[in-house]
Amino acid sequence: DDDSSGDPESGEPLTQGTVATMHFSQADDSRVMRDRNDANKIDFASLREKLKQRLSDHKEKERQQQFENEIEKLSGQIESMSPNMKASDAFDGVVCQLDQCNEDFTDAKNKSKKATRHFEDIKRKRSKKFTGAYKHIAESLETIYKDMTRSSKHPLGGQAYLSLDDTEEPFSGGIKFTAMPPMKRYRDMEYLSGGEKTIAALALLFAIHSYRPAPFFVMDEVDAALDNINVLKLCNYMRRRSEKDLQCIVISLKDVFYEQSQALVGICRDVSTNSSRTLTLDLAKFDKEDNEATRSGHKRSRASLSIGPRKRASTSSTRSSQ
């Protein structure tokens, strides 16, 4: 059969001669020359030295088979991969969560700054209040301890003071209480006697009370370690303070406290009813009677003194008349 197709460039029908001519003239074809030029531009520098070496036909086939196996393996891995089509939606959700976390972080950061400022403000107020209370109590302690330890033999009384372990950060340390009774050298509180410790503790208690007075005190046998002289000093101090801002309910077994009190409340056992019984005695009326008796005594003494000069005057006048 005759081939009706021809040369696409010349438009002439192809024959055996023209086909042979085209086969041996491919070197002059522009497309072949372009491919050859492109092949010459390939950079084989990145190849491994083993691949640059010329191999025998047998080894070349093995190398080619190795490459084909590797290509087939990689192709199978690519085909086995199932891309997640919802990855974009999941990414958008994660981005939204990230934005929300950033907003929450900013909000928490602002709250933290606000809380820090509030904490610092409270810290300053706490330090100011503590400093005011500490100074007042320390000053009152010195005065009260001197009043409670003053006597005719020791008119100056003792010394007591407070000291901070850390003056810069008072809340980081403690407060040391030091008391020196009259005519005693400095010693730690643990080396003082029971009565000296009691007086020091009561002085500190009254100093704290002077800062913010309480309605009244309830003292349970605070005079147990005190002798009669110190009990009398304590009673006198409490009576002076009771005229201003102090009320005390004292449980005691000392007669000195009974004598200096304004009222007595006794608890005893009622044998007939087999229960406790309360006895009360108001001593204020006896104080009034004593005061009235004292006033009347003063009036009588003043009257007698005023009468004396008159008699002497009358006597002197009588003598003059004689």
URWONOR-V577067 format. One record per residue. N is the residue number from 1. OMEGA is omega as a letter, one per 40 degrees, with the letter a starting at -180 (* if undefined). NEAR is the number of other ideal C-beta (glycine too) atoms within 12 Angstrom. D_LAST is the distance of its C-alpha to the last C-alpha in Angstrom with 1 decimal. Layout:
# URWONOR-V577067
n-><N	N>
omega-><OMEGA	OMEGA>
near-><NEAR	NEAR>
d_last-><D_LAST	D_LAST>
This chain:
# URWONOR-V577067
n-><1	2	3	4	5	6	7	8	9	10	11	12	13	14	15	16	17	18	19	20	21	22	23	24	25	26	27	28	29	30	31	32	33	34	35	36	37	38	39	40	41	42	43	44	45	46	47	48	49	50	51	52	53	54	55	56	57	58	59	60	61	62	63	64	65	66	67	68	69	70	71	72	73	74	75	76	77	78	79	80	81	82	83	84	85	86	87	88	89	90	91	92	93	94	95	96	97	98	99	100	101	102	103	104	105	106	107	108	109	110	111	112	113	114	115	116	117	118	119	120	121	122	123	124	125	126	127	128	129	130	131	132	133	134	135	136	137	138	139	140	141	142	143	144	145	146	147	148	149	150	151	152	153	154	155	156	157	158	159	160	161	162	163	164	165	166	167	168	169	170	171	172	173	174	175	176	177	178	179	180	181	182	183	184	185	186	187	188	189	190	191	192	193	194	195	196	197	198	199	200	201	202	203	204	205	206	207	208	209	210	211	212	213	214	215	216	217	218	219	220	221	222	223	224	225	226	227	228	229	230	231	232	233	234	235	236	237	238	239	240	241	242	243	244	245	246	247	248	249	250	251	252	253	254	255	256	257	258	259	260	261	262	263	264	265	266	267	268	269	270	271	272	273	274	275	276	277	278	279	280	281	282	283	284	285	286	287	288	289	290	291	292	293	294	295	296	297	298	299	300	301	302	303	304	305	306	307	308	309	310	311	312	313	314	315	316	317	318	319	320	321	322>
omega-><i	i	a	a	a	i	a	a	a	a	i	i	a	i	i	i	a	i	i	i	i	a	a	i	i	i	i	i	a	i	i	i	i	i	i	i	i	i	i	a	a	a	i	a	a	i	i	a	a	a	i	a	i	a	i	a	a	a	i	i	i	i	i	i	i	i	i	i	i	i	i	i	i	i	i	i	i	i	a	i	i	a	i	a	i	a	i	i	i	i	i	i	i	i	i	i	i	i	i	i	i	i	i	i	i	i	i	i	i	i	i	i	i	i	i	i	i	i	i	i	i	i	i	i	i	i	i	i	i	a	i	i	a	a	a	a	a	i	i	a	a	a	a	a	i	i	a	a	a	i	i	i	a	a	a	a	a	a	i	a	i	i	a	i	i	a	a	i	a	a	i	a	a	i	a	a	a	i	i	i	i	i	i	i	a	i	i	a	a	i	i	i	a	i	i	i	a	i	i	a	i	i	i	i	i	i	i	i	a	i	i	a	i	a	i	i	i	a	a	i	i	a	a	a	a	i	a	a	i	i	i	i	i	i	i	i	a	i	i	i	a	i	a	a	a	i	a	i	a	i	a	i	a	a	a	i	i	a	a	a	i	i	i	i	a	i	i	a	i	a	a	a	a	i	i	a	a	i	a	i	i	a	a	a	i	i	i	i	i	i	i	i	i	i	a	i	i	i	a	i	i	i	i	i	i	i	a	a	i	i	i	i	i	i	i	i	i	i	i	i	i	*>
near-><4	9	13	9	14	16	17	11	13	11	10	17	16	21	16	12	13	21	18	12	17	22	15	12	16	16	13	13	16	13	13	16	15	12	15	16	12	11	12	11	10	12	8	13	9	9	11	10	9	11	17	11	13	10	15	10	10	10	15	15	13	14	20	16	14	17	15	14	14	14	14	14	14	14	13	12	12	12	11	10	10	10	10	10	8	11	12	12	12	13	13	13	14	14	14	14	14	14	14	14	14	14	14	14	14	14	14	14	14	14	14	14	14	14	14	14	14	14	14	14	14	14	17	14	14	18	20	15	18	21	18	16	22	26	20	22	30	30	20	30	37	30	24	40	38	29	29	44	36	25	21	10	11	19	13	18	28	34	28	40	29	30	17	21	15	13	16	10	14	24	18	12	13	13	23	18	30	28	39	29	34	25	15	21	13	15	16	15	22	13	16	25	19	19	26	31	26	30	43	39	28	39	44	30	32	36	35	25	28	26	24	15	19	17	12	16	24	15	28	13	16	32	33	21	21	32	19	17	22	35	33	22	36	40	32	22	31	37	23	18	28	24	12	14	19	25	22	32	22	33	21	28	16	26	15	24	32	22	20	28	31	26	22	23	20	18	13	14	13	13	9	8	9	8	11	13	15	13	14	15	15	15	19	16	13	18	18	14	14	15	14	14	14	14	14	14	14	14	14	14	14	13	14	14	14	14	14	14	13	14	14	14	14	14	14	13	12	11	10	9	8	7>
d_last-><205.4	204.7	201.0	200.2	196.9	197.0	194.9	191.7	191.7	195.4	196.2	199.4	200.4	199.6	202.6	202.9	203.3	200.3	198.2	199.2	198.4	195.0	194.3	195.1	193.4	189.8	188.7	189.2	187.3	184.1	182.1	183.1	182.3	178.8	178.2	179.3	177.0	174.1	174.9	174.9	171.4	170.0	167.6	168.3	165.7	163.3	165.8	165.5	167.8	169.5	170.5	171.8	174.3	177.8	178.8	182.0	183.3	182.2	178.7	178.5	179.3	176.7	174.1	175.1	174.9	171.4	170.3	171.8	170.0	166.7	167.3	168.2	165.1	162.8	164.6	164.0	160.3	160.1	161.9	159.6	156.5	155.2	152.9	149.9	150.5	146.8	145.4	144.7	142.7	140.8	140.1	138.7	136.5	135.2	134.5	132.5	130.5	129.9	128.5	126.3	125.0	124.3	122.3	120.4	119.7	118.4	116.2	114.9	114.3	112.2	110.2	109.7	108.3	106.0	104.8	104.2	102.2	100.2	99.7	98.5	96.0	94.7	94.5	92.4	90.1	89.8	89.0	86.4	84.6	84.8	83.4	80.4	79.7	80.1	77.7	75.0	75.3	75.4	72.2	70.5	71.6	70.0	66.6	66.8	67.9	65.1	62.6	64.2	64.3	61.0	58.4	55.5	58.0	60.4	58.5	61.7	63.7	67.5	70.3	73.0	75.6	79.0	82.1	85.5	88.7	90.5	88.5	91.6	92.8	89.8	91.9	94.4	91.9	88.9	85.1	83.5	80.0	78.1	74.8	72.9	69.9	66.9	67.9	71.5	74.5	77.1	79.3	81.5	80.2	82.4	80.7	77.2	75.8	75.8	72.1	72.4	75.4	73.5	70.6	73.1	75.1	72.1	70.9	74.4	74.4	71.1	72.4	75.5	73.5	71.4	74.6	75.7	73.1	74.6	73.0	72.0	72.8	74.2	73.6	75.2	73.5	72.8	70.2	72.7	72.8	69.1	66.4	63.1	61.5	64.2	64.1	60.4	61.1	63.9	61.7	59.0	61.6	63.2	59.9	59.2	62.7	62.6	59.9	62.5	66.2	66.8	67.4	68.6	70.1	70.0	71.9	70.0	69.5	66.3	62.9	61.2	63.2	62.3	58.5	58.8	61.1	60.4	62.9	65.1	68.7	70.3	73.9	75.0	78.0	78.2	80.4	81.0	82.6	83.7	82.3	79.4	76.1	73.3	69.6	67.1	63.3	61.1	58.2	56.8	54.7	53.1	52.2	50.6	48.6	47.5	46.6	44.6	42.8	42.1	40.8	38.6	37.2	36.5	34.7	32.6	31.7	30.9	28.7	26.8	26.3	25.1	22.7	21.1	19.6	18.2	16.3	15.1	14.2	12.3	10.6	10.0	8.7	6.2	5.1	5.4	3.8	0.0>
